[in-house]
């Protein structure tokens, strides 16, 4: 878990050091595609959902927590939000995830959570944390493009 936490921390720091305001964040590549600003919003949603998964896995067994990513981005109106607000919220949520993971009960790292929409798809906390970082890096890569 230490390596996952380190990667998450480095990813946060690296992204925040880039010249984000110089990136055209508002343009949508197509009417049905997210802008880069909305991708940041999606990462906020992902952080919120995964923070709940990590917390609840400390005391619940095999619970199910999914989210409808398109609807969440739409309802949150990230396209209209101030960039500084989005970046602050994204950073704070991720710093809280780090705090939770740094203090995670060793005996609960293999606890499972169902994150699938249509079928049962149980994943361990350790796997969810690693996948979260992979997902985060993927979408940050889209912002840099």
C-alpha positions as CSV (number, residue, x, y, z in Angstrom):
1,X,0.0,0.0,0.0
2,X,2.9,2.3,0.6
3,X,3.8,2.4,-3.1
4,X,0.2,3.2,-4.0
5,X,0.1,6.1,-1.5
6,X,3.4,7.4,-2.8
7,X,2.2,7.3,-6.4
8,X,-1.0,9.1,-5.5
9,X,0.9,11.8,-3.6
10,X,3.4,12.3,-6.4
11,X,0.6,12.4,-9.0
12,X,-1.2,15.1,-7.0
13,X,1.9,17.2,-6.6
14,X,3.0,16.8,-10.2
15,X,-0.4,17.8,-11.6
16,X,-0.7,20.9,-9.4
17,X,2.8,22.1,-10.5
18,X,1.8,22.2,-14.1
19,X,0.5,25.4,-15.7
20,X,-3.1,24.2,-15.7
21,X,-4.6,27.6,-16.5
22,X,-2.7,27.6,-19.8
23,X,-4.6,24.5,-20.9
24,X,-7.8,25.0,-22.8
25,X,-10.1,23.3,-20.3
26,X,-13.5,24.5,-21.5
27,X,-13.5,23.2,-25.1
28,X,-15.5,20.0,-25.6
29,X,-14.0,17.7,-28.3
30,X,-17.6,16.8,-29.3
31,X,-21.0,17.7,-27.9
32,X,-21.3,14.3,-26.1
33,X,-17.7,14.3,-24.8
34,X,-16.4,15.9,-21.6
35,X,-14.2,19.0,-21.6
36,X,-11.0,18.9,-19.7
37,X,-12.7,20.8,-17.0
38,X,-15.4,18.2,-16.8
39,X,-12.7,15.5,-16.7
40,X,-11.3,17.2,-13.5
41,X,-14.9,17.1,-12.2
42,X,-15.1,13.4,-13.0
43,X,-11.9,12.9,-11.0
44,X,-13.6,14.8,-8.1
45,X,-16.5,12.4,-8.3
46,X,-14.2,9.4,-8.5
47,X,-12.4,10.6,-5.4
48,X,-15.6,11.0,-3.5
49,X,-16.9,7.6,-4.4
50,X,-13.6,5.9,-3.7
51,X,-13.1,7.7,-0.4
52,X,-16.5,6.3,0.7
53,X,-15.4,2.8,-0.5
54,X,-12.2,3.0,1.5
55,X,-13.9,4.2,4.6
56,X,-16.8,1.8,4.5
57,X,-14.5,-1.2,3.8
58,X,-13.0,-0.7,7.2
59,X,-16.3,-1.8,8.8
60,X,-18.7,-3.2,6.2
61,X,-18.5,-6.5,4.4
62,X,-19.0,-6.8,0.6
63,X,-21.1,-3.7,0.3
64,X,-22.0,-2.3,-3.1
65,X,-21.2,1.3,-4.1
66,X,-21.4,2.4,-7.7
67,X,-22.0,5.7,-9.4
68,X,-23.3,7.0,-12.7
69,X,-20.4,9.0,-13.9
70,X,-22.0,10.8,-16.8
71,X,-25.0,11.9,-14.6
72,X,-22.7,13.0,-11.8
73,X,-20.7,15.3,-14.1
74,X,-23.8,16.7,-15.6
75,X,-25.6,17.3,-12.2
76,X,-22.4,19.0,-10.7
77,X,-22.1,21.5,-13.6
78,X,-18.4,21.4,-13.5
79,X,-18.2,23.2,-16.9
80,X,-19.5,26.3,-15.1
81,X,-17.4,26.0,-12.0
82,X,-14.3,28.1,-11.1
83,X,-11.1,26.3,-11.9
84,X,-9.5,27.2,-8.5
85,X,-12.5,25.7,-6.7
86,X,-12.3,22.5,-8.7
87,X,-8.6,22.1,-8.2
88,X,-8.9,22.8,-4.4
89,X,-11.7,20.3,-4.0
90,X,-9.8,17.7,-6.1
91,X,-6.6,18.1,-4.0
92,X,-8.4,18.0,-0.7
93,X,-10.3,14.9,-1.5
94,X,-7.1,13.2,-2.6
95,X,-5.2,14.3,0.4
96,X,-8.0,12.8,2.6
97,X,-7.7,9.5,0.6
98,X,-4.0,9.5,1.4
99,X,-4.7,10.1,5.1
100,X,-7.2,7.2,5.2
101,X,-4.9,4.8,3.3
102,X,-1.9,5.7,5.4
103,X,-3.8,4.7,8.5
104,X,-5.7,1.8,7.0
105,X,-6.2,-1.3,9.3
106,X,-3.8,-3.9,8.0
107,X,-6.3,-6.6,8.5
108,X,-8.9,-4.9,6.3
109,X,-6.7,-4.4,3.1
110,X,-8.2,-7.6,1.7
111,X,-11.8,-6.6,2.6
112,X,-13.9,-6.5,-0.6
113,X,-16.3,-4.0,-2.1
114,X,-18.6,-4.5,-5.0
115,X,-18.1,-1.7,-7.5
116,X,-19.8,-3.3,-10.5
117,X,-23.0,-2.0,-12.1
118,X,-24.6,-5.1,-13.5
119,X,-22.9,-8.1,-12.0
120,X,-21.1,-8.8,-8.8
121,X,-17.5,-7.6,-9.0
122,X,-15.8,-7.8,-5.6
123,X,-12.4,-6.1,-5.3
124,X,-10.1,-5.8,-2.4
125,X,-9.3,-2.4,-0.9
126,X,-5.7,-2.9,-2.0
127,X,-6.8,-3.5,-5.6
128,X,-9.3,-0.5,-5.5
129,X,-6.5,1.8,-4.3
130,X,-4.2,0.7,-7.0
131,X,-6.9,1.0,-9.6
132,X,-7.8,4.4,-8.4
133,X,-4.3,5.7,-9.1
134,X,-4.3,4.1,-12.5
135,X,-7.6,5.7,-13.3
136,X,-6.4,9.1,-12.0
137,X,-3.3,9.0,-14.1
138,X,-5.2,8.0,-17.2
139,X,-7.5,10.9,-17.0
140,X,-4.8,13.4,-16.1
141,X,-3.0,12.2,-19.2
142,X,-6.1,13.3,-21.2
143,X,-5.9,16.8,-19.7
144,X,-2.3,17.1,-20.7
145,X,-3.1,16.2,-24.3
